[in-house]
Amino acid sequence: MAKKLIKKEMMSVEGEMCFWVNNGPVLKNMNELCDAFRTMDQNVFDYHVSSEKNDFAKWVDEALHDADLAKKLLKYTDPASMLKVIEAHIKKNY
């Protein structure tokens, strides 16, 4: 008998667990993160991602409790690549 893949529910957070984009929107879930990456200015992105930190990966891990996606995001340093990774992850897992 084949195992049926059960997709998990996408996490959405409130209040202090939200991601506060520098000079931008407040994000509650991965779909909103995707929307933000579609229009995010490179300077805003660079504020959150550098060789020393990746605020998006940290938020996905700690607030949205998706360590697998967070680990993947650590490999990328541009919003377009992160957007593709997140969209593929959402399609596969949610």
C-alpha positions as CSV (number, residue, x, y, z in Angstrom):
1,M,0.0,0.0,0.0
2,A,1.5,3.4,-1.0
3,K,1.7,6.1,1.6
4,K,-0.4,9.1,0.9
5,L,1.4,12.4,1.2
6,I,-0.4,14.6,3.6
7,K,0.3,18.3,3.1
8,K,0.7,20.4,6.2
9,E,-1.1,23.6,6.9
10,M,0.9,26.8,6.2
11,M,1.8,28.6,9.3
12,S,0.6,32.2,9.8
13,V,1.7,34.3,12.7
14,E,0.5,37.4,14.5
15,G,1.9,40.3,16.6
16,E,5.5,40.2,17.5
17,M,6.1,37.0,15.5
18,C,5.5,38.9,12.2
19,F,8.4,39.9,10.0
20,W,8.8,43.7,9.9
21,V,10.4,44.5,6.5
22,N,12.7,47.5,6.7
23,N,10.6,50.4,5.3
24,G,8.0,47.9,4.1
25,P,5.1,45.6,4.9
26,V,4.6,43.4,7.9
27,L,4.6,39.8,6.9
28,K,2.6,37.0,8.5
29,N,3.3,33.9,6.3
30,M,5.2,32.6,3.3
31,N,2.7,33.8,0.8
32,E,3.2,37.4,2.0
33,L,7.0,36.9,2.0
34,C,6.7,35.9,-1.7
35,D,4.6,39.0,-2.5
36,A,7.3,41.1,-0.7
37,F,10.1,39.6,-2.7
38,R,8.3,40.4,-6.0
39,T,8.6,44.1,-5.3
40,M,11.4,44.4,-2.8
41,D,14.0,47.0,-3.5
42,Q,17.6,45.6,-3.4
43,N,18.6,48.0,-0.6
44,V,15.8,46.7,1.6
45,F,16.8,43.1,0.8
46,D,20.4,43.9,1.6
47,Y,19.4,45.3,4.9
48,H,18.0,41.9,5.9
49,V,20.5,39.6,4.1
50,S,24.3,39.8,4.2
51,S,27.3,37.5,4.7
52,E,26.7,37.8,8.5
53,K,22.9,37.3,8.6
54,N,19.8,36.2,6.8
55,D,16.8,37.6,8.6
56,F,14.3,35.9,6.3
57,A,15.8,32.4,6.9
58,K,15.8,33.1,10.6
59,W,12.2,34.2,10.6
60,V,11.1,31.2,8.5
61,D,12.8,28.9,11.0
62,E,11.9,30.5,14.3
63,A,8.5,32.0,13.6
64,L,7.1,29.8,10.9
65,H,8.8,26.6,12.2
66,D,10.0,25.5,8.7
67,A,13.6,24.5,9.3
68,D,13.9,22.8,5.9
69,L,13.0,26.0,4.0
70,A,15.1,28.1,6.2
71,K,18.1,26.0,5.5
72,K,17.5,26.3,1.7
73,L,17.2,30.1,2.0
74,L,20.6,30.4,3.6
75,K,22.1,29.5,0.2
76,Y,20.8,32.5,-1.6
77,T,21.6,36.2,-1.6
78,D,19.0,37.7,-3.9
79,P,15.2,38.1,-3.7
80,A,14.5,36.4,-7.1
81,S,16.3,33.2,-6.1
82,M,14.6,33.1,-2.7
83,L,11.2,33.7,-4.3
84,K,11.7,30.7,-6.6
85,V,12.8,28.5,-3.6
86,I,9.8,29.5,-1.5
87,E,7.3,29.1,-4.3
88,A,8.6,25.6,-5.1
89,H,8.5,24.7,-1.4
90,I,5.0,26.0,-1.0
91,K,3.8,24.0,-4.1
92,K,5.5,20.8,-2.8
93,N,4.6,21.0,0.9
94,Y,1.4,23.0,1.3
